[in-house]
Amino acid sequence: MKFTLILINFLLFTLHSITTYSLPFVVFHGISDKCSNGGITHFTELLSNWSGSSGHCIEIGNGEWDSWFMPFAKQVDIACQKLKKMSELSEGYNMIGLSQGNMVGRGVIEFCDDGPPVRNLISLAGPHAGIASIPFCGSGIWCILADSLLKLAIYSNFIQAHLAPAGYIKIPTDIANYRKGCKFLPVLNNEVHRNSTYKKRFASLENLVLIMFEKDEILVPKQTSWFGYYPDGSFTTVLPAHKTKLYTEDWIGLKKLDEAGKVKLFKVCGSHLEISTSEIKKNILPYLLDNVSTTVTKSRSSGLLWPSSFDDEEKILTPAKTISLRSWKF
């Protein structure tokens, strides 16, 4: 009888462990940042504690310097090799991209051969459709150098090879040169040569969570966080994602994800990468947990899918302390 009770308790414990297990997650930080900075480590630790899953910030080179001056093809390759060596990711993992970190993250999803599978991509302020001006840098010597390089010729081979943000700058009034000279974003978004493998890999996500910051003045336009962008040849308006060719012609599988109810759009009230703990718990944490049920409804304004809030949302929210997920200030 005693042995039977021990066996039952062991089985119940094992079943509980299996059902409550959450996949590990990785974080890609933004420009001018590094994994060891306080905001990034705090964010990673919070999510790890709340979700019960292991969190890892993936560093590329020395972080701050290489986020500016290492081309994205190399950044993606470094990240790919690091992730393939992490045995804990072999069964799948979730990915969190912070601003420019989304370019590296999406590159891993689309370009990394034989890499561990990404289940959910959670994007905060990602420049997915491009940006029309360089991200704010500051007055330091390297920022002055970067600005000087940009003034030469943004789509020249030299700048594309030596200034990372040039790889996703998309000037609406210079589309011909963008498609000809920009080395990263046109490939990532399948704009010139349609690669079915890239599309298949991106469309395999279980959830694509896109978070836009209402007061974002770094991303121009801020709607690029939701794949919205200026129409070719004009700065006068911003097209929502579902009115762009990337969506209607489904270059990367965004439309497929949307129609399957896998695209989740959220808007938070802060400036670029400034987010409260309550917003983190509401909009990010659920997608790091297994067996979480969400209800999606159609949004007339965006044409994409929106998830509803959790019924027990108020029970898990903490006071709205704001966390900065970037080290630089302006």
C-alpha positions as CSV (number, residue, x, y, z in Angstrom):
1,M,0.0,0.0,0.0
2,K,2.8,2.4,0.9
3,F,4.6,1.6,-2.3
4,T,1.4,2.3,-4.3
5,L,1.0,5.7,-2.7
6,I,4.6,6.6,-3.4
7,L,4.2,5.5,-7.0
8,I,1.0,7.6,-7.4
9,N,2.7,10.6,-5.9
10,F,5.7,10.2,-8.3
11,L,3.4,9.9,-11.3
12,L,1.4,13.0,-10.2
13,F,4.6,15.0,-9.7
14,T,5.9,13.9,-13.1
15,L,2.6,14.8,-14.8
16,H,2.6,18.2,-13.1
17,S,6.2,18.8,-14.2
18,I,5.4,18.0,-17.8
19,T,2.2,20.1,-18.0
20,T,3.8,23.1,-16.4
21,Y,7.0,23.1,-18.3
22,S,7.7,26.2,-20.4
23,L,10.0,26.4,-23.3
24,P,13.2,28.4,-22.9
25,F,13.4,31.8,-24.5
26,V,16.1,34.0,-26.0
27,V,16.4,37.8,-26.1
28,F,18.1,39.8,-28.9
29,H,18.9,43.4,-27.6
30,G,18.6,46.6,-29.6
31,I,21.2,49.0,-31.1
32,S,23.9,50.6,-28.8
33,D,23.2,48.0,-26.2
34,K,24.6,44.8,-24.7
35,C,23.3,41.8,-22.8
36,S,25.1,42.8,-19.6
37,N,23.3,46.2,-19.3
38,G,20.9,46.5,-16.4
39,G,17.7,46.9,-18.3
40,I,18.3,43.8,-20.4
41,T,19.3,41.6,-17.5
42,H,16.4,42.8,-15.4
43,F,13.9,42.1,-18.2
44,T,15.3,38.7,-18.9
45,E,15.4,37.7,-15.2
46,L,11.8,39.0,-14.6
47,L,10.4,36.9,-17.5
48,S,12.4,33.9,-16.4
49,N,11.1,34.1,-12.8
50,W,7.5,34.8,-13.9
51,S,7.4,32.1,-16.6
52,G,9.4,29.5,-14.8
53,S,11.5,29.0,-18.0
54,S,15.2,29.7,-18.6
55,G,16.0,32.9,-20.4
56,H,19.1,33.7,-22.4
57,C,20.3,37.0,-23.9
58,I,22.3,36.2,-27.1
59,E,25.2,38.6,-27.5
60,I,26.8,39.3,-30.9
61,G,30.4,40.3,-30.6
62,N,30.9,43.0,-28.0
63,G,27.3,44.2,-28.2
64,E,27.4,48.0,-28.5
65,W,30.0,48.4,-31.2
66,D,29.0,45.5,-33.3
67,S,25.3,46.4,-33.1
68,W,26.3,49.5,-35.1
69,F,29.2,48.3,-37.4
70,M,28.8,44.6,-38.0
71,P,26.6,43.8,-41.1
72,F,23.5,41.8,-40.4
73,A,24.5,38.7,-42.5
74,K,27.4,38.2,-40.1
75,Q,25.4,39.0,-37.0
76,V,22.8,36.4,-38.0
77,D,25.4,33.8,-38.7
78,I,27.0,34.3,-35.3
79,A,23.6,34.0,-33.6
80,C,22.7,30.9,-35.6
81,Q,25.9,29.1,-34.6
82,K,25.4,30.0,-30.9
83,L,21.8,28.9,-30.9
84,K,22.7,25.5,-32.5
85,K,25.2,24.8,-29.8
86,M,22.6,25.3,-27.0
87,S,21.2,21.8,-26.4
88,E,18.4,23.2,-24.2
89,L,16.8,24.7,-27.2
90,S,16.7,21.5,-29.3
91,E,13.0,20.9,-28.7
92,G,12.1,24.5,-29.5
93,Y,12.2,27.9,-27.9
94,N,10.6,31.3,-27.9
95,M,12.3,34.4,-29.2
96,I,12.0,38.0,-28.0
97,G,13.4,40.8,-30.2
98,L,14.0,44.3,-28.9
99,S,14.0,47.0,-31.7
100,Q,17.0,46.2,-34.0
101,G,17.3,42.9,-32.4
102,N,14.3,41.8,-34.4
103,M,16.4,42.0,-37.5
104,V,18.8,39.4,-36.1
105,G,16.0,37.3,-34.7
106,R,14.1,37.2,-37.9
107,G,17.3,36.5,-39.8
108,V,17.8,33.5,-37.6
109,I,14.2,32.2,-38.2
110,E,14.5,32.6,-42.0
111,F,18.2,31.9,-42.8
112,C,19.5,29.6,-40.1
113,D,19.8,26.1,-41.6
114,D,19.2,23.2,-39.1
115,G,18.7,25.6,-36.2
116,P,16.4,24.7,-33.3
117,P,12.7,25.6,-34.0
118,V,11.3,29.0,-32.9
119,R,7.8,28.6,-31.6
120,N,6.8,32.2,-30.8
121,L,8.4,35.5,-31.9
122,I,7.6,38.4,-29.6
123,S,8.7,41.6,-31.2
124,L,9.0,44.9,-29.3
125,A,9.4,47.9,-31.6
126,G,10.8,45.9,-34.5
127,P,11.6,47.8,-37.7
128,H,10.1,45.0,-39.8
129,A,9.1,47.0,-42.8
130,G,12.1,49.3,-42.6
131,I,12.7,52.8,-41.2
132,A,13.1,56.0,-43.1
133,S,15.9,57.5,-41.0
134,I,18.8,56.2,-38.9
135,P,18.0,55.4,-35.2
136,F,19.0,58.0,-32.7
137,C,22.6,57.6,-31.7
138,G,23.9,60.6,-29.8
139,S,27.0,62.8,-29.9
140,G,29.8,60.3,-29.2
141,I,32.7,59.8,-31.6
142,W,31.3,56.6,-33.1
143,C,27.8,58.2,-33.6
144,I,29.5,61.1,-35.4
145,L,31.3,58.6,-37.6
146,A,28.1,56.7,-38.4
147,D,26.2,59.9,-39.3
148,S,29.1,61.0,-41.6
149,L,29.0,57.6,-43.3
150,L,25.3,57.9,-43.9
151,K,25.7,61.2,-45.6
152,L,28.0,59.6,-48.2
153,A,25.6,57.2,-49.8
154,I,23.3,55.0,-47.7
155,Y,23.0,52.2,-50.4
156,S,26.7,52.1,-51.4
157,N,28.5,48.8,-50.9
158,F,30.9,50.5,-48.4
159,I,28.2,51.7,-46.0
160,Q,26.1,48.6,-46.4
161,A,29.2,46.6,-45.3
162,H,30.2,48.8,-42.4
163,L,27.0,50.3,-40.9
164,A,24.4,47.8,-39.6
165,P,21.3,50.1,-39.6
166,A,21.9,50.8,-43.3
167,G,20.7,47.3,-43.8
168,Y,17.1,48.1,-43.0
169,I,16.8,51.8,-43.9
170,K,14.2,52.1,-46.7
171,I,13.8,55.5,-48.2
172,P,10.3,55.6,-49.8
173,T,11.4,58.1,-52.5
174,D,14.5,56.1,-53.4
175,I,13.0,52.6,-53.8
176,A,15.0,51.6,-56.9
177,N,18.3,52.2,-55.2
178,Y,17.0,50.5,-52.0
179,R,16.2,47.3,-53.8
180,K,19.4,47.4,-55.8
181,G,21.8,48.4,-53.0
182,C,20.3,47.5,-49.6
183,K,21.8,44.2,-48.6
184,F,19.6,42.9,-45.8
185,L,15.9,44.0,-45.5
186,P,15.0,43.3,-49.2
187,V,16.3,39.7,-48.6
188,L,14.6,39.3,-45.2
189,N,11.3,40.5,-46.6
190,N,11.5,38.6,-49.9
191,E,11.1,41.8,-51.8
192,V,13.2,41.1,-54.8
193,H,13.8,37.3,-55.1
194,R,11.0,35.2,-53.6
195,N,12.6,32.5,-51.5
196,S,10.0,29.8,-50.6
197,T,12.2,28.5,-47.7
198,Y,12.4,31.8,-46.0
199,K,8.6,32.2,-46.3
200,K,7.9,28.6,-45.1
201,R,10.1,29.1,-42.0
202,F,8.6,32.5,-41.0
203,A,5.0,31.1,-41.6
204,S,5.8,28.2,-39.3
205,L,5.6,30.4,-36.2
206,E,2.9,29.4,-33.7
207,N,2.4,33.1,-32.7
208,L,3.8,36.4,-34.1
209,V,3.4,39.0,-31.3
210,L,3.9,42.6,-32.6
211,I,4.2,45.3,-30.0
212,M,4.2,49.0,-31.0
213,F,5.1,51.9,-28.7
214,E,2.6,54.7,-28.9
215,K,5.2,57.5,-28.2
216,D,7.9,55.9,-30.3
217,E,10.0,58.7,-32.0
218,I,12.9,56.4,-32.9
219,L,11.2,54.2,-35.5
220,V,10.1,56.3,-38.5
221,P,7.3,55.4,-38.9
222,K,6.4,53.7,-35.7
223,Q,3.9,51.5,-37.5
224,T,6.8,49.5,-39.0
225,S,6.5,47.6,-35.7
226,W,3.2,46.2,-37.2
227,F,4.7,45.9,-40.7
228,G,3.0,49.1,-41.7
229,Y,5.0,51.5,-44.0
230,Y,5.0,54.4,-46.4
231,P,3.8,53.6,-49.9
232,D,6.6,53.6,-52.6
233,G,7.4,57.2,-53.6
234,S,5.7,59.0,-50.8
235,F,6.0,60.1,-47.2
236,T,2.5,61.5,-47.0
237,T,0.8,58.5,-45.3
238,V,1.5,55.2,-43.7
239,L,-0.1,52.1,-45.1
240,P,-1.3,49.5,-42.6
241,A,0.3,46.1,-43.1
242,H,-2.7,44.5,-44.9
243,K,-2.6,47.2,-47.6
244,T,1.1,46.6,-48.4
245,K,2.3,44.2,-51.2
246,L,4.3,42.4,-48.6
247,Y,1.0,41.3,-47.1
248,T,-1.3,41.1,-50.1
249,E,1.2,39.1,-52.2
250,D,2.3,37.3,-49.0
251,W,6.0,37.6,-49.6
252,I,7.0,36.1,-46.2
253,G,3.9,34.4,-45.0
254,L,2.5,37.2,-42.9
255,K,-0.9,36.9,-44.5
256,K,-0.9,33.1,-43.9
257,L,-0.1,33.7,-40.2
258,D,-2.8,36.3,-40.0
259,E,-5.5,34.2,-41.6
260,A,-4.6,31.3,-39.2
261,G,-5.2,33.7,-36.2
262,K,-1.5,33.7,-35.3
263,V,-0.7,37.4,-35.5
264,K,-1.2,39.3,-32.3
265,L,-1.0,43.1,-32.2
266,F,-0.5,45.2,-29.1
267,K,0.0,48.9,-28.5
268,V,1.7,50.1,-25.3
269,C,1.8,53.7,-24.1
270,G,5.5,54.4,-23.6
271,S,8.3,55.8,-25.8
272,H,10.7,53.5,-27.6
273,L,11.3,50.4,-25.5
274,E,9.8,51.9,-22.4
275,I,7.3,49.4,-21.0
276,S,5.5,48.8,-17.7
277,T,5.6,45.6,-15.7
278,S,1.8,45.3,-16.1
279,E,2.2,45.5,-19.9
280,I,4.9,42.9,-19.9
281,K,2.7,40.5,-17.9
282,K,-0.3,41.2,-20.1
283,N,1.3,41.2,-23.6
284,I,4.5,39.1,-23.3
285,L,4.3,36.7,-20.5
286,P,1.3,34.6,-21.8
287,Y,3.3,33.7,-25.0
288,L,6.1,32.2,-22.8
289,L,3.7,29.8,-21.1
290,D,2.4,26.5,-22.4
291,N,-1.3,25.7,-22.6
292,V,-2.4,29.3,-22.4
293,S,-5.8,29.8,-24.1
294,T,-6.4,33.1,-25.9
295,T,-9.4,34.3,-27.9
296,V,-8.8,36.3,-31.1
297,T,-11.1,38.7,-32.7
298,K,-10.9,40.6,-36.0
299,S,-9.7,44.2,-35.9
300,R,-11.4,46.4,-38.4
301,S,-8.7,49.1,-38.1
302,S,-5.7,46.9,-38.9
303,G,-7.0,43.9,-40.8
304,L,-4.9,41.7,-38.5
305,L,-5.9,39.6,-35.6
306,W,-6.0,40.9,-32.0
307,P,-6.1,38.6,-28.9
308,S,-8.4,39.5,-26.0
309,S,-7.2,40.0,-22.5
310,F,-7.0,37.2,-19.9
311,D,-10.0,36.8,-17.7
312,D,-7.7,36.7,-14.6
313,E,-5.6,39.6,-15.8
314,E,-6.1,41.8,-12.8
315,K,-5.0,39.1,-10.4
316,I,-1.5,38.9,-11.9
317,L,-0.8,42.6,-12.5
318,T,1.7,44.4,-10.4
319,P,1.9,48.2,-10.0
320,A,2.9,49.8,-13.3
321,K,6.6,50.2,-12.8
322,T,8.3,51.2,-16.0
323,I,11.3,49.3,-17.3
324,S,13.7,50.7,-19.9
325,L,14.9,48.1,-22.4
326,R,17.6,50.3,-23.8
327,S,20.8,51.7,-22.1
328,W,21.0,55.0,-24.1
329,K,19.0,58.1,-23.1
330,F,18.0,61.2,-25.0
